[in-house]
């Protein structure tokens, strides 16, 4: 006698409350913004190392920037467990590519397209991977920088960001980014943006990493923190001339 | 047996009866009427000798630009100006009201108005309306106690800051301020930074646009620089111009003077008591 409880899981993922326990409804452990820019020799990414559990800062050493194959870097914001799942998919993709052993290697454009398909198809099944991804790399001198969101929106640009980075960092990048930034200029620009995010994004932490990808390969900096300034006169004496107010 | 029980509020304060009725209507499917919002970028900063206020000039009604060149920097007193974001009618009305109250107060005290006076009048009004008066303000001015800059939120809370931004474009403008502001800026540096922050809002936020207004307030002097920058000019203007063909023929021209006015003679009969 067929035991119905063990038979194939509910295929219709659109309705049904039992199916709900198998779909993503909201994120739990999240990472905040990632910023990426093209520079002279390749791509630079910056992301902080915080993993928030709602309004608690639960994890302070989460690496949200990872290399993908020889030519690409991925940065993720949103649900950390979904990012780990995406890394498993990507590791499998790279493995199969290496197994061909044909001298070709998966480049950033291919990875970006793959991720777009994955994210969009999950969205269509109402079971998204709750992430906003930044994907960049350089292959044969050709620089590539793109982004994919949890609903499958994807595009390429000279500078990209996720989450709050879109509101706070993109305006600065639109003003100050230009072709052929040197490595030092690029890092300085990223730090400028990360500092504003640190001041104004409540989920940001002062511990960040910079990732670089060039034709030579991938490097991930050691975690470090930014200098901040809190000595404005108005902060020291905000009620000057108005004792009793706040 | 009174049918007029719900008419007036008990003792001052806001009557929330209509709010309940409005919520009920919305639940039944009534679309609330659209109001003119300013979708906006407004900023203020304190510099060496005083304060500088800045604002964009776009007023939106949903997705439509209702006014391409409106004025968001409102006069409060000769030494105090206020930028307003949120519902245009609310910002206009509340700043006008407090401006009048300040004038009467100046007559009463014989002294120059203080920024904290305007601040207290605005915040107590907004608080008593529990956020229903949708006005988010950047208030700045220079008085005897020095330069002051404050932000006021629709629910009535205030902050005292060296630099401030409000409105939908506030994040774009704040990104500029947080990366470039420092204390002791000169007038020209301050104006340049304010214009940069407003431009960031104009070009990166869809709710803000058109031109940049700036107002510089120092001890004893204020410069209202309307349309300080026009970064969105009309790019194509037809060289040919327009010609309007004559539709109606003129048959006859005749000028008829009105009747002579009646002469009023001074010192008629005395008024009756």
Interface residues (C-beta under 8 A of the other chain):
Chain A: X164 X167 X168 X169 X170 X171 X172 X174 X175 X192 X193 X195 X196 X199 X200 X232 X233 X234 X235 X238 X239 X240 X241 X242 X245 X246
Chain B: X46 X114 X115 X116 X119 X120 X143 X145 X146 X148 X149 X158 X160 X161 X162 X171 X172 X174 X175 X176 X178 X179 X183 X200 X203 X204
